[in-house]
Amino acid sequence: MSLTDAAGLLGVLLILAAYAGAALGKLDSEKPISLACNLVGACLILWGLLTQDFNLSATVMEGAWALVAAVGLIRWAMRRART
């Protein structure tokens, strides 16, 4: 297994853990830990897609996933700064 394969699998685990936690009511999907797991997970998957096994649809999906998570983190930080 290559380093990018391992990173991609770790990314998948992070995203699935965040999703499962939210779906089971154990993790708030708008909290930084969930958003960070999604952002890091998507970036790890993207690394493998962009350096090893390019797939356009998967790259677009993971890029969008990372963007949504990043925007969520920025919004959380802005709300926190106001209070």
N, CA, C and O atoms as CSV, one atom per row, in Angstrom:
chain,resi,resn,atom,element,x,y,z
A,1,MET,N,N,0.858,-1.176,0.000
A,1,MET,CA,C,0.000,0.000,0.000
A,1,MET,C,C,0.902,1.237,0.000
A,1,MET,O,O,1.854,1.335,0.774
A,2,SER,N,N,0.579,2.159,-0.876
A,2,SER,CA,C,1.374,3.383,-0.980
A,2,SER,C,C,0.954,4.389,0.093
A,2,SER,O,O,-0.086,4.240,0.735
A,3,LEU,N,N,1.777,5.403,0.270
A,3,LEU,CA,C,1.471,6.456,1.231
A,3,LEU,C,C,0.172,7.175,0.868
A,3,LEU,O,O,-0.632,7.483,1.747
A,4,THR,N,N,-0.039,7.443,-0.427
A,4,THR,CA,C,-1.265,8.137,-0.823
A,4,THR,C,C,-2.495,7.248,-0.635
A,4,THR,O,O,-3.577,7.748,-0.326
A,5,ASP,N,N,-2.337,5.932,-0.820
A,5,ASP,CA,C,-3.451,5.017,-0.535
A,5,ASP,C,C,-3.810,5.061,0.946
A,5,ASP,O,O,-4.984,5.147,1.308
A,6,ALA,N,N,-2.795,5.001,1.793
A,6,ALA,CA,C,-3.024,5.044,3.238
A,6,ALA,C,C,-3.667,6.369,3.651
A,6,ALA,O,O,-4.583,6.392,4.473
A,7,ALA,N,N,-3.183,7.466,3.076
A,7,ALA,CA,C,-3.762,8.772,3.381
A,7,ALA,C,C,-5.214,8.838,2.931
A,7,ALA,O,O,-6.066,9.351,3.656
A,8,GLY,N,N,-5.500,8.324,1.744
A,8,GLY,CA,C,-6.874,8.308,1.250
A,8,GLY,C,C,-7.792,7.490,2.137
A,8,GLY,O,O,-8.924,7.894,2.406
A,9,LEU,N,N,-7.311,6.340,2.595
A,9,LEU,CA,C,-8.122,5.517,3.501
A,9,LEU,C,C,-8.361,6.219,4.831
A,9,LEU,O,O,-9.460,6.155,5.382
A,10,LEU,N,N,-7.340,6.884,5.344
A,10,LEU,CA,C,-7.525,7.664,6.566
A,10,LEU,C,C,-8.557,8.765,6.335
A,10,LEU,O,O,-9.389,9.033,7.202
A,11,GLY,N,N,-8.503,9.400,5.165
A,11,GLY,CA,C,-9.490,10.417,4.827
A,11,GLY,C,C,-10.902,9.869,4.813
A,11,GLY,O,O,-11.827,10.495,5.330
A,12,VAL,N,N,-11.064,8.705,4.223
A,12,VAL,CA,C,-12.382,8.057,4.194
A,12,VAL,C,C,-12.856,7.773,5.615
A,12,VAL,O,O,-14.019,8.014,5.938
A,13,LEU,N,N,-11.972,7.268,6.461
A,13,LEU,CA,C,-12.350,6.970,7.849
A,13,LEU,C,C,-12.763,8.240,8.601
A,13,LEU,O,O,-13.726,8.222,9.367
A,14,LEU,N,N,-12.043,9.328,8.385
A,14,LEU,CA,C,-12.397,10.588,9.049
A,14,LEU,C,C,-13.781,11.070,8.624
A,14,LEU,O,O,-14.598,11.454,9.461
A,15,ILE,N,N,-14.034,11.046,7.321
A,15,ILE,CA,C,-15.331,11.506,6.821
A,15,ILE,C,C,-16.458,10.600,7.312
A,15,ILE,O,O,-17.512,11.082,7.728
A,16,LEU,N,N,-16.236,9.294,7.264
A,16,LEU,CA,C,-17.269,8.362,7.728
A,16,LEU,C,C,-17.517,8.490,9.228
A,16,LEU,O,O,-18.657,8.389,9.680
A,17,ALA,N,N,-16.458,8.711,10.001
A,17,ALA,CA,C,-16.632,8.883,11.446
A,17,ALA,C,C,-17.453,10.137,11.741
A,17,ALA,O,O,-18.340,10.116,12.595
A,18,ALA,N,N,-17.157,11.226,11.034
A,18,ALA,CA,C,-17.918,12.461,11.237
A,18,ALA,C,C,-19.373,12.274,10.821
A,18,ALA,O,O,-20.282,12.735,11.511
A,19,TYR,N,N,-19.592,11.603,9.704
A,19,TYR,CA,C,-20.961,11.385,9.233
A,19,TYR,C,C,-21.730,10.472,10.190
A,19,TYR,O,O,-22.872,10.761,10.548
A,20,ALA,N,N,-21.105,9.380,10.599
A,20,ALA,CA,C,-21.767,8.448,11.514
A,20,ALA,C,C,-22.064,9.137,12.845
A,20,ALA,O,O,-23.143,8.963,13.411
A,21,GLY,N,N,-21.112,9.913,13.339
A,21,GLY,CA,C,-21.342,10.634,14.591
A,21,GLY,C,C,-22.520,11.582,14.498
A,21,GLY,O,O,-23.320,11.677,15.428
A,22,ALA,N,N,-22.631,12.285,13.379
A,22,ALA,CA,C,-23.756,13.206,13.186
A,22,ALA,C,C,-25.065,12.436,13.019
A,22,ALA,O,O,-26.084,12.808,13.601
A,23,ALA,N,N,-25.039,11.371,12.231
A,23,ALA,CA,C,-26.256,10.595,11.976
A,23,ALA,C,C,-26.775,9.913,13.239
A,23,ALA,O,O,-27.981,9.729,13.399
A,24,LEU,N,N,-25.868,9.542,14.129
A,24,LEU,CA,C,-26.265,8.868,15.364
A,24,LEU,C,C,-26.483,9.832,16.529
A,24,LEU,O,O,-26.740,9.402,17.653
A,25,GLY,N,N,-26.381,11.120,16.264
A,25,GLY,CA,C,-26.619,12.123,17.288
A,25,GLY,C,C,-25.506,12.253,18.303
A,25,GLY,O,O,-25.719,12.813,19.379
A,26,LYS,N,N,-24.332,11.755,17.992
A,26,LYS,CA,C,-23.197,11.817,18.914
A,26,LYS,C,C,-22.278,13.005,18.627
A,26,LYS,O,O,-21.442,13.356,19.460
A,27,LEU,N,N,-22.427,13.621,17.460
A,27,LEU,CA,C,-21.538,14.692,17.041
A,27,LEU,C,C,-22.359,15.752,16.323
A,27,LEU,O,O,-23.134,15.438,15.419
A,28,ASP,N,N,-22.191,16.999,16.722
A,28,ASP,CA,C,-22.887,18.109,16.077
A,28,ASP,C,C,-22.163,18.437,14.775
A,28,ASP,O,O,-20.975,18.760,14.789
A,29,SER,N,N,-22.867,18.356,13.661
A,29,SER,CA,C,-22.244,18.562,12.352
A,29,SER,C,C,-21.773,19.987,12.122
A,29,SER,O,O,-21.043,20.238,11.163
A,30,GLU,N,N,-22.166,20.927,12.970
A,30,GLU,CA,C,-21.737,22.318,12.831
A,30,GLU,C,C,-20.609,22.688,13.787
A,30,GLU,O,O,-20.190,23.845,13.827
A,31,LYS,N,N,-20.120,21.740,14.542
A,31,LYS,CA,C,-19.015,21.992,15.467
A,31,LYS,C,C,-17.679,21.782,14.753
A,31,LYS,O,O,-17.599,21.033,13.779
A,32,PRO,N,N,-16.642,22.442,15.241
A,32,PRO,CA,C,-15.339,22.386,14.562
A,32,PRO,C,C,-14.770,20.978,14.390
A,32,PRO,O,O,-14.129,20.707,13.374
A,33,ILE,N,N,-14.980,20.085,15.335
A,33,ILE,CA,C,-14.385,18.748,15.211
A,33,ILE,C,C,-14.957,18.019,14.006
A,33,ILE,O,O,-14.217,17.378,13.260
A,34,SER,N,N,-16.254,18.111,13.812
A,34,SER,CA,C,-16.894,17.469,12.668
A,34,SER,C,C,-16.450,18.113,11.360
A,34,SER,O,O,-16.119,17.423,10.396
A,35,LEU,N,N,-16.447,19.433,11.339
A,35,LEU,CA,C,-16.038,20.158,10.132
A,35,LEU,C,C,-14.569,19.889,9.805
A,35,LEU,O,O,-14.211,19.721,8.639
A,36,ALA,N,N,-13.723,19.849,10.828
A,36,ALA,CA,C,-12.299,19.585,10.608
A,36,ALA,C,C,-12.075,18.164,10.089
A,36,ALA,O,O,-11.246,17.950,9.204
A,37,CYS,N,N,-12.806,17.202,10.632
A,37,CYS,CA,C,-12.694,15.823,10.140
A,37,CYS,C,C,-13.072,15.759,8.662
A,37,CYS,O,O,-12.403,15.087,7.877
A,38,ASN,N,N,-14.135,16.450,8.286
A,38,ASN,CA,C,-14.553,16.462,6.891
A,38,ASN,C,C,-13.537,17.165,5.999
A,38,ASN,O,O,-13.244,16.687,4.903
A,39,LEU,N,N,-12.998,18.290,6.454
A,39,LEU,CA,C,-12.020,19.027,5.663
A,39,LEU,C,C,-10.723,18.233,5.490
A,39,LEU,O,O,-10.224,18.095,4.373
A,40,VAL,N,N,-10.186,17.721,6.574
A,40,VAL,CA,C,-8.936,16.949,6.496
A,40,VAL,C,C,-9.154,15.667,5.693
A,40,VAL,O,O,-8.325,15.296,4.863
A,41,GLY,N,N,-10.273,14.999,5.948
A,41,GLY,CA,C,-10.570,13.772,5.214
A,41,GLY,C,C,-10.654,14.005,3.717
A,41,GLY,O,O,-10.070,13.254,2.936
A,42,ALA,N,N,-11.373,15.035,3.315
A,42,ALA,CA,C,-11.504,15.338,1.886
A,42,ALA,C,C,-10.155,15.708,1.278
A,42,ALA,O,O,-9.858,15.323,0.147
A,43,CYS,N,N,-9.343,16.447,2.016
A,43,CYS,CA,C,-8.021,16.832,1.495
A,43,CYS,C,C,-7.112,15.618,1.338
A,43,CYS,O,O,-6.351,15.538,0.373
A,44,LEU,N,N,-7.182,14.683,2.264
A,44,LEU,CA,C,-6.379,13.470,2.141
A,44,LEU,C,C,-6.800,12.638,0.926
A,44,LEU,O,O,-5.954,12.100,0.210
A,45,ILE,N,N,-8.095,12.539,0.703
A,45,ILE,CA,C,-8.589,11.820,-0.475
A,45,ILE,C,C,-8.169,12.547,-1.745
A,45,ILE,O,O,-7.732,11.923,-2.711
A,46,LEU,N,N,-8.303,13.870,-1.738
A,46,LEU,CA,C,-7.893,14.666,-2.899
A,46,LEU,C,C,-6.418,14.479,-3.233
A,46,LEU,O,O,-6.047,14.425,-4.405
A,47,TRP,N,N,-5.588,14.383,-2.219
A,47,TRP,CA,C,-4.156,14.179,-2.442
A,47,TRP,C,C,-3.916,12.932,-3.297
A,47,TRP,O,O,-3.158,12.968,-4.266
A,48,GLY,N,N,-4.566,11.841,-2.928
A,48,GLY,CA,C,-4.430,10.619,-3.716
A,48,GLY,C,C,-4.995,10.764,-5.119
A,48,GLY,O,O,-4.415,10.260,-6.082
A,49,LEU,N,N,-6.115,11.446,-5.237
A,49,LEU,CA,C,-6.728,11.621,-6.554
A,49,LEU,C,C,-5.884,12.502,-7.469
A,49,LEU,O,O,-5.829,12.278,-8.678
A,50,LEU,N,N,-5.239,13.488,-6.899
A,50,LEU,CA,C,-4.474,14.429,-7.719
A,50,LEU,C,C,-3.038,13.973,-7.992
A,50,LEU,O,O,-2.396,14.473,-8.915
A,51,THR,N,N,-2.540,13.041,-7.206
A,51,THR,CA,C,-1.159,12.606,-7.401
A,51,THR,C,C,-1.020,11.189,-7.923
A,51,THR,O,O,0.042,10.814,-8.419
A,52,GLN,N,N,-2.068,10.402,-7.819
A,52,GLN,CA,C,-1.921,8.999,-8.177
A,52,GLN,C,C,-2.994,8.529,-9.158
A,52,GLN,O,O,-2.680,8.182,-10.297
A,53,ASP,N,N,-4.223,8.514,-8.739
A,53,ASP,CA,C,-5.311,7.937,-9.538
A,53,ASP,C,C,-6.382,8.990,-9.797
A,53,ASP,O,O,-7.406,9.006,-9.114
A,54,PHE,N,N,-6.164,9.864,-10.769
A,54,PHE,CA,C,-7.113,10.944,-11.043
A,54,PHE,C,C,-8.447,10.382,-11.514
A,54,PHE,O,O,-8.506,9.495,-12.366
A,55,ASN,N,N,-9.515,10.925,-10.936
A,55,ASN,CA,C,-10.877,10.607,-11.323
A,55,ASN,C,C,-11.649,11.920,-11.207
A,55,ASN,O,O,-11.796,12.453,-10.108
A,56,LEU,N,N,-12.137,12.440,-12.317
A,56,LEU,CA,C,-12.745,13.767,-12.331
A,56,LEU,C,C,-13.934,13.871,-11.392
A,56,LEU,O,O,-14.000,14.806,-10.594
A,57,SER,N,N,-14.863,12.948,-11.465
A,57,SER,CA,C,-16.063,13.068,-10.628
A,57,SER,C,C,-15.725,12.963,-9.149
A,57,SER,O,O,-16.291,13.698,-8.340
A,58,ALA,N,N,-14.824,12.078,-8.780
A,58,ALA,CA,C,-14.424,11.966,-7.376
A,58,ALA,C,C,-13.667,13.206,-6.925
A,58,ALA,O,O,-13.828,13.644,-5.786
A,59,THR,N,N,-12.845,13.779,-7.798
A,59,THR,CA,C,-12.102,14.989,-7.470
A,59,THR,C,C,-13.053,16.158,-7.236
A,59,THR,O,O,-12.876,16.925,-6.289
A,60,VAL,N,N,-14.058,16.296,-8.093
A,60,VAL,CA,C,-15.046,17.364,-7.924
A,60,VAL,C,C,-15.812,17.162,-6.612
A,60,VAL,O,O,-16.045,18.121,-5.876
A,61,MET,N,N,-16.197,15.935,-6.326
A,61,MET,CA,C,-16.941,15.640,-5.101
A,61,MET,C,C,-16.112,15.976,-3.861
A,61,MET,O,O,-16.601,16.642,-2.948
A,62,GLU,N,N,-14.885,15.526,-3.830
A,62,GLU,CA,C,-14.040,15.784,-2.656
A,62,GLU,C,C,-13.665,17.260,-2.544
A,62,GLU,O,O,-13.552,17.791,-1.439
A,63,GLY,N,N,-13.471,17.920,-3.686
A,63,GLY,CA,C,-13.207,19.354,-3.656
A,63,GLY,C,C,-14.382,20.119,-3.083
A,63,GLY,O,O,-14.203,21.036,-2.282
A,64,ALA,N,N,-15.587,19.743,-3.491
A,64,ALA,CA,C,-16.795,20.382,-2.962
A,64,ALA,C,C,-16.953,20.083,-1.477
A,64,ALA,O,O,-17.337,20.960,-0.702
A,65,TRP,N,N,-16.663,18.863,-1.084
A,65,TRP,CA,C,-16.762,18.448,0.326
A,65,TRP,C,C,-15.809,19.286,1.176
A,65,TRP,O,O,-16.178,19.761,2.251
A,66,ALA,N,N,-14.578,19.464,0.687
A,66,ALA,CA,C,-13.585,20.262,1.406
A,66,ALA,C,C,-14.019,21.726,1.474
A,66,ALA,O,O,-13.867,22.375,2.509
A,67,LEU,N,N,-14.552,22.236,0.388
A,67,LEU,CA,C,-14.993,23.634,0.357
A,67,LEU,C,C,-16.130,23.885,1.338
A,67,LEU,O,O,-16.110,24.877,2.067
A,68,VAL,N,N,-17.105,23.012,1.366
A,68,VAL,CA,C,-18.234,23.159,2.298
A,68,VAL,C,C,-17.729,23.106,3.742
A,68,VAL,O,O,-18.161,23.902,4.576
A,69,ALA,N,N,-16.830,22.185,4.038
A,69,ALA,CA,C,-16.288,22.079,5.395
A,69,ALA,C,C,-15.493,23.330,5.758
A,69,ALA,O,O,-15.598,23.828,6.879
A,70,ALA,N,N,-14.705,23.839,4.821
A,70,ALA,CA,C,-13.912,25.049,5.080
A,70,ALA,C,C,-14.819,26.252,5.331
A,70,ALA,O,O,-14.570,27.039,6.244
A,71,VAL,N,N,-15.863,26.393,4.529
A,71,VAL,CA,C,-16.818,27.494,4.731
A,71,VAL,C,C,-17.501,27.339,6.088
A,71,VAL,O,O,-17.704,28.327,6.793
A,72,GLY,N,N,-17.850,26.130,6.454
A,72,GLY,CA,C,-18.459,25.888,7.765
A,72,GLY,C,C,-17.535,26.284,8.904
A,72,GLY,O,O,-17.979,26.876,9.888
A,73,LEU,N,N,-16.248,25.962,8.777
A,73,LEU,CA,C,-15.276,26.346,9.805
A,73,LEU,C,C,-15.116,27.863,9.881
A,73,LEU,O,O,-15.006,28.424,10.971
A,74,ILE,N,N,-15.104,28.517,8.738
A,74,ILE,CA,C,-14.994,29.978,8.711
A,74,ILE,C,C,-16.219,30.609,9.357
A,74,ILE,O,O,-16.092,31.537,10.156
A,75,ARG,N,N,-17.392,30.117,9.022
A,75,ARG,CA,C,-18.622,30.650,9.626
A,75,ARG,C,C,-18.636,30.442,11.131
A,75,ARG,O,O,-19.040,31.330,11.881
A,76,TRP,N,N,-18.189,29.253,11.580
A,76,TRP,CA,C,-18.126,28.980,13.018
A,76,TRP,C,C,-17.182,29.971,13.696
A,76,TRP,O,O,-17.508,30.531,14.743
A,77,ALA,N,N,-16.012,30.184,13.094
A,77,ALA,CA,C,-15.029,31.111,13.663
A,77,ALA,C,C,-15.568,32.532,13.712
A,77,ALA,O,O,-15.329,33.249,14.684
A,78,MET,N,N,-16.286,32.947,12.687
A,78,MET,CA,C,-16.860,34.304,12.652
A,78,MET,C,C,-17.929,34.465,13.729
A,78,MET,O,O,-17.991,35.501,14.390
A,79,ARG,N,N,-18.771,33.448,13.910
A,79,ARG,CA,C,-19.796,33.509,14.968
A,79,ARG,C,C,-19.143,33.576,16.339
A,79,ARG,O,O,-19.589,34.318,17.214
A,80,ARG,N,N,-18.104,32.812,16.517
A,80,ARG,CA,C,-17.406,32.784,17.807
A,80,ARG,C,C,-16.731,34.130,18.085
A,80,ARG,O,O,-16.709,34.593,19.226
A,81,ALA,N,N,-16.183,34.752,17.042
A,81,ALA,CA,C,-15.505,36.038,17.215
A,81,ALA,C,C,-16.483,37.144,17.600
A,81,ALA,O,O,-16.112,38.092,18.292
A,82,ARG,N,N,-17.735,37.021,17.151
A,82,ARG,CA,C,-18.750,38.036,17.459
A,82,ARG,C,C,-19.225,37.945,18.904
A,82,ARG,O,O,-19.712,38.930,19.459
A,83,THR,N,N,-19.089,36.778,19.512
A,83,THR,CA,C,-19.610,36.618,20.890
A,83,THR,C,C,-18.537,36.769,21.931
A,83,THR,O,O,-18.816,36.663,23.125
